[in-house]
Amino acid sequence: MIDITDCEKFSDTGDSDVALPLLNYSPSSQNQRVDGYDVGGDEKPRVFSTDDLLDSTDMDALIDAAYRQIFFYAFKWDREPFLESQLKNGQINVRDFIRGLLLSKTYYNSFYEKNNNYRFVEQCVERVLGRQVYNEREKIAWSIVIATKGIQGFVDELLDSEEYVSNFGFNTVPYQRRRVLAGREEGEMPTNIRLPRYEEYHRSILGFPQSIWQTQVRRFVPQDKKPTEGNPQRFLDMARKISPMSAAPARVTTADINIATKVPYRKVAS
């Protein structure tokens, strides 16, 4: 890698066939560059590799893990059966399978068209290299690669980089590295939560997120907890809904009562 001043020298030559090399950027985070002691737990990512396959179900789990890493979720029409067949037959390795997913129509429509180049760099770096971008200079450097070499050239640069090969090699599905941070109570957020598929501009066009206010609190009751036919609970609910209409009793005061006529008394015989 060379500095930005060297790139300006290339541009002054006037030769349009010379591709600009990747700009130099300095890592600003040490999480991915320091070998730490990771304690196993639920948040530690599971490593999927063709070197550890025991049967065909493990291969299916590896393919699903690759879809989750790149697409987050793949519907039936998002899957690539030809690439899956090549991977199962040993014609391509896992890195080539990841390359095919990144260059697929689904990834192009779902991520490239819904984001600008800088955010698209963030999406790809986190999903392919398993880490966040170091700084703005790195995003600018990879954005220049997209502008000069296109998406295919950008994907090839990522997958052929020393960082990718040294961490994942040719047979391991990429995953989010250093998910658990020993110096903090909470680790890094998962990529699909921290980076939604649509950027803020496209989310505003589609009109979401929307705030939905409900004046009535709805409680979820499981099917096995709901009263069946003949259950007295259903009659109790029906009885509570009945509001009988009855006339209110007349209000009588003591001033309206004639004590002499209303109070009985005994007559003494003469």
Order of alpha helices (4+ residues) and beta strands (2+ residues): alpha-alpha-alpha-alpha-alpha-alpha-alpha-alpha-alpha-alpha-alpha
